Amino acid sequence: MSARIPMKPLTLLSLLLTSLLPLLAAETKKPNILFIVADDLGYGELGCYGGKGIPTPNIDRLIAKGARFTDGYVTAPFCAASRAALLTGRYQTSFGFEFNPIGSKNLEPGIGLPVGIPTVADRLRTAGYHTGLVGKWHLGATAPFHPQQRGFADFFGFLQEGRYFEPAIGKGNTTWLRRKNLPDGAMGRWTSPDGRLIQSDHLKSDEPEYNKDNPMMRGNQAIEEPSNLTDAFTREAMDFFDRSKEKPFFLYLAYNAVHSPMQGTDAHMARFKDIPDVQRRIFAAMLTHLDESVGKLLAKLDANGQSENTVIVFLSDNGGPTRELTSSNHPHRGEKGQLLEGGIRVPYAVTWPGVTKPGTVIKTPVVATDLTAMALAAAGVRTPADADGKDLRNLLANPEVGPLHETLYWRVGKSGALRSGKWKLFKGGPRWELYDLETDPSEKREVSASHPELTKTLIARWEAWSKTQAEPLWR
């Protein structure tokens, strides 16, 4: 019988450390972070937000796995300014990004997210994340503002506010366009003989030339994309998941659905043949197309074994432009471009396995910059000193914890708004108005006359905040 050799203390320690390494790695493994941003999706469209008539089972399923916010806000009522805040964690007015560049304005020197303002992608890339942007940028269309100069290692998408979804109008799709003047002197609506192109003069404006000087790009190279853009962005996002298995990823998936131009594929239009109004039918086709894409993303994460370590945010960049798209903001008043609730309160949800309890509904007011702060905290990145957002993690785990912000602020030129508790201060014209959102979420009953001292206090608070914000870099 051989003698038993005593184990040296260092050998024993090495074995113990070796056995603990997988556990230590599991404890310190940084989560993947996925921001899914819908474009111009109103508060009242998703099934989980009370929407009816357009099923959204995949988005609803995603949100049901985590926390849905009833009072989730963006910092601006239109695309670019809202995105500037989301990607920096700061009020965009603090660095002069107050207005929305459209069309050729995007190509002017100096138009974009100011160079020197770090993005969440900059910070996460420094922290070891594989960073990517798939979809719409709209934060500068000239070289200094390119996404790959702003922290994104990968980029697939376009740089301005929108593009046609389809390679050709009317081929496999039905298209709706805004026009000041209709063909043949028509009034109201004009429909092509084959029924695949509808033009409307109801807004007395022309659809922008979305594709002009605004190519699809992979990195910094212009490309031709033969697929519908909702499909192309979903494809590229799933490919990004496949290429991001060796280290944590941050993907900003910025769909342009359901933004105009309105284009519904034949397959999706067929599902809604019972909707009598063709404009609403096209919107339904676009939204269900987006919903199917979210289902594909979730299935891919499951197949890759990435679901349990991925934080997923779902957000709309602003309220729905109801007259333009039919996108409903029910039960709120107002729409995209306005600081009424319909322009700034949006679908807003976080699913974080192990942190969010499925089916959680949170009524505490939050803002998009809080998502940025949460993402940085999840990655172990210290909150920047100039951040306006607050880390959501404690609120996600304890929905009754209380307010994150004493006051939320908005400014767009001469328009302004403020929310403090249940009170909403709003100015869209010459005078300030006051609303009690607890009893009047639709902002139908203006009550400043009944609360003159409160109104005066809130106006002074907004004016003091406004003085701390930067002058707009352009108008």
N, C-alpha and C positions, 0 to 999 in steps of 0.2 A: 504494500500500500504506500503510495507516494506521499511525501510530506506536503502539507498545505502551506503554500507560500503566502506570507502576509502581504496584503496590498499596501503599497506605499501611499501616504496621505495625498500626495500630488496626483497620483493616478486616480484615486477615488474622487478627488475634486474634479478632475477632468471629465470622468464619466458622468458625474452629477450635472456638470455644466452642459455636457453634450446632450443629456436627456432633457434638460430644461430649455435648450435652444428653440425647439419648435413652439413650445408654449410661450416663450418670451417673444418670438417673432409674431405669433398670432395676436398677442396683446398689443404690440406696437405697430402692426401693419396698418398703413394708412388707407382709408377708404377711397375707392373711385368716386368721382363726382361728375354727375351728368345734369346739365341744365338743358331742359327742353323748353324752348320759348316759341309759343304760337304767335302769329302776327294778326293783330286786329280782331282777336276772338273776344266777343262780348261776355259779360258776367253771366248772362242768363241762358247760354246755349248748351253747356254740358249737362248730361243727365243728373250728375251729382250736385249740380247747382240749380236744379229745378227745370232744366230744359226739356222740352217735349217736341216730338215730331222728327228729330234727327238723332237716332241712337248713337251713343258714344261709349260702347261697352268697354273698350280697351283703356281709354283714358280714365273712365270711372273705376275700372278695376285697379289701375295703378294707384289712383288717389285713395281708394278704399283700403289699400295696404298701409297707408300712412296717415298723415294729418292734413285735413282740409281747412283752410282759413276762410272764414266768412268775411273778414274785414282786411283783406290783403290789398295793398296799394302799390302802384308804381309812382315814380317821382315826376312824371310828365305825361300829358295826355296824347302824345304822339311818339313815333318810333325811335328816332335817333337819340333824342335827349333822354328818353327812358332807358335805352340801352347803355348810354354813357354812364349813368348812375349805377346800373346793375353791374357793369364790368369794372367799376372803380371802387364801389362801396361808399361813394360820396354823392351828395346832392350835385347834380350837373351844373347848377347855377353857381356853385362855389368856384368853378373854373371857367365860367363863361359860355358853357354849351347850353344855351337857353332855347334856341330855335331849331327848326327841322330843315336841314338842307334838302332840296328837291331838284332832280334833274341836273342841269349843267352847273348848278350851285355846288354840287359835290366835287366838281373838278377845279374849283377856284383854289389858288394857293392859300394855305392856312385854314382851310375848312376841314375840320375833323377833331377827333379826340386829342387834346393838346399833347404834343410830345413832351415827355417829362412827367406826365401823370401816370403812375404805374397801374397796370390792370391786374385783375385777379389772376389772369394767365401768367403775367410776369412773375408774380409772387409764388404761384404754385409750381411754375417751371423751375424756379430757383430752389424750391423745396423737394425737387426730384420727380415731379409729375411729368408724364407725357401729355402735352397740351394740344388741343385741336379745336378748330372752328369749322363747322360744316353749315353752310347756308348763307344767310344775309348778314352783312357787316354794317354798312350805313354809318360808319364812324370815320369817314375820310376815304376818298377814292384816288388820291395821289400817293406817290411812293413813300413819303415819310410816315403815312398813316396806315400803311398796309398791315393786315393782321400779323404777318410774320415779323414785322418790326415792333409788334405790341404784345409779344409773349407767346404767340401761338406757333408751335413748331410745324403743325400741319394746317393747311387751309384748302378747302374746296367750297366754292360758292361764287357770290358776286358782291361787288363793293358798294353799290348804290341802294336806293330804297326798294326796288322791285324789278322783277323780270317776268316775261310771259312764262307760264308753266310748260307750255307745249311748243314743240319746234315749229308748228304751223297752225294757224287759226283754221278751225273747222275740219281738220283731218283727225278723226277719232275723238273729237271734242265739240262741245258747244261753248261759245264765247260771248260774253256780255261786255260791252264797252260804253263808257260815258262819252258823249259828244255835245258840243254846243249846237251844231247844226247837223241835221240828219239828211241822208240821201233822198233825192227826188222830192225835196220840200216837205217831207213827212214831219209830223208833230207827235211828241210823246215817245213812241217806240217805232223803230224800223227793223224788220226781220228779213234776212236774205231768203231767196226762194227755197233753198234747201233747209232752212230753219236752224242752221248751225251758227249764225252770227246775228246777234241782237244788239242794236245800238239804241241808247236812251238819252234824251235831252233833259231829264228831270232835275239834274243838278246844274245845268247850264255851264258845264265845264268839259274840257277834253281830257281823255285819258293821257297821262304822260307817255312820252316815248321811252318806255322802260328799258328797252334793250340797247338804246343808242349810247355808244361809248361806255358800255357796261357789260362786258363779256362774262361768260362763265369762265372761272379760273381754277386751275390746280396749282397751288403755290402762287408764283408770279407769272405763270404762263396762261395765256388765253387758250381755251379749248372749245370744241364743239360737243354739246351734250345732247344725245338723241332721245333721251328718256324724259318723261314728265318730271319736273323738278322735285315734287314730293317724293316720288320713287327714287330719284337720284340721290337726294339727301339721306334717305333711309338706307340705301345701299352703302353709301360712303360712311355713314355712322357705324353700321355693322362691321364694315371692314376695319374701321378704327378700333372697335372692340377687339377684333382678332389680333391687331398689331400692338395691343397694349396689355399683354398678359405678364410681361416681365417686371413692370413697375406700375404704380398707380397712375390712373389717367384722370384728366379733366377735359371733358368734351362740352363745348358750347354748341348745341344743336339748335340753330336758329332757322326754323322753317319759315318760308314766306307765305305759307297757307295760314290764314284764309284771306290774306291781303289781295287787293285787286292787282292785275286784271282778273276778272272772274272767268275761270275756265273749268268746266267739268268734263271728265272723260266719259265716253259713251257707256262704259260698264257701270260707272257710279251714277250717271244720270238715270239709267234704267231702273235703279233701285228706288227712285223717287218719282216715278211717272205719275203718281197720284197727287203730287203737289201741283196745284193748278198754275201758280205763278212761276214763270220760267226763271226769273231772277232768284227767287227763293230756292228753286230746284237746283240751280247751279251752286248756290251756297251750300246746300245740303250735300251735294256731291263732293265738294271740296273738303268739308268738315269730316265726312265719313272716310274720305281718302286719308286725311291726317290721322284719324282714329285708327284705321287699319295699320298705318305705319307705326304708331306707338305699340300696337300689338306685336308687330314684327321685332321691334327693338327689345321688348320684354322677353320674347321667346329666344332671341339671340343671346341675351345676357344669361338666361337660364341654361342654354345649351353650352355656353362657355364656362359655366360655374362662377360667374361674376356677380350674380344677383345679390347674394348675401353680403357682399362687401361694396355695394354701390349705393351712394346717396343720390336720389333722383328728385330734382326740382321740376315742377310743371308750372308755367307762368304764361300769361299773355302780356305783351309789351305795353298795351293800353286798352282802353275800352273799345267796343265795336263801333265802327262808323255805320250806324243803322241805315241811314238813307242811301249810303253808297253800296252796302253789301247785304242788307237786311240783318246784320249781326246784332242780336238782342242783348241789351244790358239790363233786362228786367231783374228786379223791380225798380231799378234806379233811373233817375232822370238824367238826360244828357248823353253825350256820345264822344267819340274820339275828337280831340281838339279842344274840349271843354274841361274845366276844373270842377264841374259837377261830378257827383259820384259815378255816373255812367261813363265818364271819360277816364277815371283814374282807379276805380275799384275793379279788380280783375280776378279771374280764376288764379288761385295761388295755393300750391300744395307741396309738401315735402314727404317723401317716403324714404325712411332710413332704417333698415333692418337692425333690430336690437335697441333702437332709440325711440322710434315712433310706434305707438300702439295702433294696430289696425282699427280703422273706423273713427279715429279721433277727429273731433270738430273743435276748432279753436276760434273763439270770438274776439280775442285780444287784437287790436289794430296793429298791423305790422306793415313794413314797407320793403321794397325790393332790395335796398341796400343791406337789409338784415340777412338776406340770403348770401350775399357776398361775405359778410362777417362770419356766418355759419360755415361756409365753405373753407375759409382760411383757418378757422378754429379746428375743423375736422382734420385738416392737414397738419395741424401742429404749428401753424404760422401765427405769430403774434399779431394782434389787431393793430393796424397802423394808427398813429396818434391823431391823424386827421380824418379818420373814418366817421361817417355819420350812421352807419348801420350798427345794430346790436346783435350779438351771437344768439341764435334762436334755440340752441340746444336745451337750455333749462326749460324754456317754454314748451318745447316739443315733448319733453319727458314729464312735465308738470303743467298741463294746460291751464290750471287755475292759479298760476304763480303771480299773475298781475301784469300791469302794463309794462312794456319795454320802453316806451317813449312817453314823456309828458305831453309833447306836441309834435305833430307832423306838419311840414310846410310845403307849399307849392308856389311857384312864380313863373308866369309866361307873359312877358311884356307888362302891360297894365292890368292883367288879370292876376288874381292871387287867391290863395285858399290856405286854410289852417284847420287841423283837427286836434282837439284837446278833449280827451274823454269822449263824452257823447256829443259834444258841440262841434259844429262845422261852420266856420266863417268862410264866406265866399264873396268874391267880387268878379263879375264878368262884364260889368258895365260901369256906370258912374258911381254907384254906391255899394257899400258893404251890406251883405245879408247874413243872417244867422239862422241855423237850422239845428233842431234836436234830432240827431240821427237815431236815437233810441226809440222814439215814438214816431218818427217821420223819416224812414230811410230813403224815401223817394223825393225828399226835399221839396215838398209841395206847400208847406206852411212856413212862411218867413216870420220869425219871432223876435227880431231885434228891438222892436218897439216895446215888447214886454220885458226885455232884459237889457236896458240901456247901459248899465255899468259893466256888465259882463262883455257886451259888444265892444265897448270902449277899451277894456282891458285886453281883449283878444286882438283888436286892431293894433294897439301899441306893441303887443308881443310880435305880431307879424312884421310890423315896420322895423322893429329892432333887429329881427332876423334878416330881413331883406337888406339892411345896410351892411351886413357882414358878407353878403354874396358879391361875386364879381360882376363887372359890367359885361354885357354880352359881347362875344368876340365877333359876331355878325348878326344881321337881322334878315 
